[in-house]
């Protein structure tokens, strides 16, 4: 669908490995209870994770179902143009990330109206800036990618991004309280409505604008609907100088981290969009949709549930933290890895079953991309420790090293095999991006080598056997 890619609002502050972000404290339970005061927090986190994962899973089912229908009603090139549009919007949004979500979740003043209203004001200004930049890029990018439709599509989507910038900070307050259910339900409802509208229009209008309108409806729905999440919670224009200083200081490293995250998350697609025709790019977007469905679900849980949960334990006993991390991450890997193995072995059959003959080449692409998704899954469930600790330096080092390895792998892949080589390079880059993260985690006594080693070893055995017994055919 046309959702705007999620950015990681990583908080920043003190760089001491065990410290919380500057000016922040670990929120306590209502009534003055501490994070270690029983099983209430664990139950809340487990329930929250279930809601987030359940809503996201249903959303992915809706998204996949809509793409199955729309792929038959629209032409492949429409998905290719939307892939380019999503890449542009995603990169611009992440390059303007100021860590406002993190500041509300972790700062000791996060529950004060002056503080979150100031964050909302900054967010509105950021939304306006993103809308202006995306609109300004429309013509040059349309020329660069030889996609004239972008001249009008990008400004239209940019306007909806401005509306999305008005979304209520209630969504961040609920995350601070480890209560993701209302936001998860709202996002699912908005997604379903957008899908219904897109499918209805596709029957009478064979245009890329059908997909763009889905993205526009989603942005507008989130921008306005979030104001209904908490009764009596109202955002107003506010400019508290102390809050501004704290929030900008809180997110001082987020810009660089997000820029590198944009390179890792969208850089590959930006390169691929230049190499392929609109039709082939649309086929690639279908493969990418399937390959990243699992990792996006795990990332959503990590960001909305594990991140604030880790923050509550990061000041406590490290041994206990490792034990909890092992259990939670182990459960997520146990859930996420088997589907990736299935995609990596039977990707061609899955594509042949779900899509028509125009998308047949998405099969081998899916098998290659699924290899890299294993690395994304392992990394995504572990890197939140840096964010939760407010360890902005480690987060930046991790992203910098990962981005360097990713770009180098893509370059080598292109030199050896052009487009297929780029895909293999992307997957390799996402796998070896684990190495610098593991080094940094080890320094902070948060590395789980047995768990991660088992995940990689099992994936190598299963996928390796699959590639031997069921060879991949690249046209």
Protein Blocks (a to p, Z undefined) as FASTA:
>chain_A
ZZdcdddddddddfbfkbccehiacdddehhiafklojklmmmmmmmmmmmmmmmmmmmm
mmmmmmmmmmmmmcfklmmmmmmmmmmmmmmmmmmpgolmmmmmmmmklmpmklmmmmmm
mmmmmmmmmmmmmmmmmmmmmmmnopaklmmmmmmmmmmmmmmmmpcfklmmmmmnopak
lmmmmmmmmmmmmmmmmmmmmmmoccfklmmmmmmmmmmmmmmmmmmmpghiacdddddf
klmmmmmmmmmmmmmmmmmmmmmmmmmmmmmmmmpcfklmmmmmmmmmmmmmmmmmmmmm
mmmmmmmmmmmmmmmcfklmmmmmmmmmmmmmmmmmmmmmmmmmmmmmmmmmmpcfklmm
mmmmmmmmmmmmmmmmmmmmmmmmmmmnopaklmmmmmmmmmmmmmmmmmmmmmmnommm
mmmmmmmmmmmmmmmmmmmmmmnopacfklmmmmmmmmmmmmmmmmmmmccddZZ
